[in-house]
């Protein structure tokens, strides 16, 4: 068994970002300001705050910049739509990270209709989802789903022809990562709470991607000998410790590769966000 840690993959992507940013700043298209991310957050959920802190640190370290737009939990839908449109229409904001789900009082569908697909760094809009569905490569995909693919590729995992079980069908992780794996010619089974013989399906797979949102749900009974296990989950256990959807200690001696939490997929996600930001800045300047 070997841990599949995210930091080496993240560093590899960061090197490419640094090279591209240098070239961008030398180009005639450079507008004289750094690529800028707008983070939009309603309320103070702990997981949002943790990701925001990590994203700000990563973007700053790579020589780009972030503006945080924070709104009260009880903001009205009308007021939020007005504020969000102003952020979206700001030419000095190249990309937007919108934390979701939004409070129930805000109509998220209306918000996403405002969000420009060219600034939608996390692939939330129907436009970018359709791009992914039909296999076009010029849209944005969810950063965490992209991180899973990039981590597997960095580790030299051959995806073509492999049987993959994706446990979870959310539009943020399960569904997009399934489409991306299919595009790599893997054979993908999307599993969920209604899947019959979930353990058997996972155990028969070469790769298991766990995105259930349930702490340590996936134990050794779900994993075949020599399988590769990607843990996308971020949970807090009863002792207040961060853990994934995989029971790492239980699985670690059975899998060929397994990502830890923390230190696995999450280490790559913010770097993917930075890469998407640079893509958006370059594309936006050329179009303008």
Secondary structure as the mmCIF struct_conf table of DSSP 4:
data_model
#
loop_
_struct_conf.conf_type_id
_struct_conf.id
_struct_conf.beg_label_comp_id
_struct_conf.beg_label_asym_id
_struct_conf.beg_label_seq_id
_struct_conf.end_label_comp_id
_struct_conf.end_label_asym_id
_struct_conf.end_label_seq_id
STRN STRN1 UNK A 2 UNK A 3
BEND BEND1 UNK A 6 UNK A 6
HELX_RH_AL_P HELX_RH_AL_P1 UNK A 7 UNK A 26
BEND BEND2 UNK A 27 UNK A 27
TURN_TY1_P TURN_TY1_P1 UNK A 28 UNK A 29
BEND BEND3 UNK A 32 UNK A 33
STRN STRN2 UNK A 36 UNK A 42
BEND BEND4 UNK A 43 UNK A 43
HELX_RH_AL_P HELX_RH_AL_P2 UNK A 46 UNK A 61
TURN_TY1_P TURN_TY1_P2 UNK A 62 UNK A 63
STRN STRN3 UNK A 65 UNK A 71
TURN_TY1_P TURN_TY1_P3 UNK A 73 UNK A 74
HELX_RH_AL_P HELX_RH_AL_P3 UNK A 77 UNK A 89
TURN_TY1_P TURN_TY1_P4 UNK A 91 UNK A 92
STRN STRN4 UNK A 95 UNK A 98
BEND BEND5 UNK A 100 UNK A 101
HELX_LH_PP_P HELX_LH_PP_P1 UNK A 102 UNK A 103
TURN_TY1_P TURN_TY1_P5 UNK A 104 UNK A 105
BEND BEND6 UNK A 106 UNK A 106
HELX_RH_AL_P HELX_RH_AL_P4 UNK A 108 UNK A 114
BEND BEND7 UNK A 115 UNK A 115
TURN_TY1_P TURN_TY1_P6 UNK A 117 UNK A 119
STRN STRN5 UNK A 120 UNK A 120
TURN_TY1_P TURN_TY1_P7 UNK A 121 UNK A 122
BEND BEND8 UNK A 125 UNK A 125
HELX_RH_AL_P HELX_RH_AL_P5 UNK A 126 UNK A 134
TURN_TY1_P TURN_TY1_P8 UNK A 135 UNK A 135
BEND BEND9 UNK A 137 UNK A 139
HELX_RH_AL_P HELX_RH_AL_P6 UNK A 143 UNK A 154
TURN_TY1_P TURN_TY1_P9 UNK A 155 UNK A 156
TURN_TY1_P TURN_TY1_P10 UNK A 160 UNK A 161
STRN STRN6 UNK A 163 UNK A 167
TURN_TY1_P TURN_TY1_P11 UNK A 171 UNK A 173
HELX_RH_AL_P HELX_RH_AL_P7 UNK A 174 UNK A 183
TURN_TY1_P TURN_TY1_P12 UNK A 184 UNK A 185
STRN STRN7 UNK A 187 UNK A 191
TURN_TY1_P TURN_TY1_P13 UNK A 193 UNK A 194
TURN_TY1_P TURN_TY1_P14 UNK A 196 UNK A 197
HELX_RH_AL_P HELX_RH_AL_P8 UNK A 198 UNK A 203
TURN_TY1_P TURN_TY1_P15 UNK A 204 UNK A 204
BEND BEND10 UNK A 206 UNK A 206
STRN STRN8 UNK A 207 UNK A 210
BEND BEND11 UNK A 213 UNK A 214
TURN_TY1_P TURN_TY1_P16 UNK A 215 UNK A 216
STRN STRN9 UNK A 218 UNK A 218
HELX_RH_3T_P HELX_RH_3T_P1 UNK A 220 UNK A 222
TURN_TY1_P TURN_TY1_P17 UNK A 225 UNK A 226
STRN STRN10 UNK A 228 UNK A 231
STRN STRN11 UNK A 235 UNK A 236
TURN_TY1_P TURN_TY1_P18 UNK A 238 UNK A 239
BEND BEND12 UNK A 240 UNK A 240
STRN STRN12 UNK A 242 UNK A 243
BEND BEND13 UNK A 245 UNK A 245
STRN STRN13 UNK A 246 UNK A 246
HELX_RH_AL_P HELX_RH_AL_P9 UNK A 248 UNK A 251
TURN_TY1_P TURN_TY1_P19 UNK A 252 UNK A 254
BEND BEND14 UNK A 256 UNK A 256
STRN STRN14 UNK A 257 UNK A 258
BEND BEND15 UNK A 261 UNK A 264
HELX_RH_AL_P HELX_RH_AL_P10 UNK A 265 UNK A 287
#
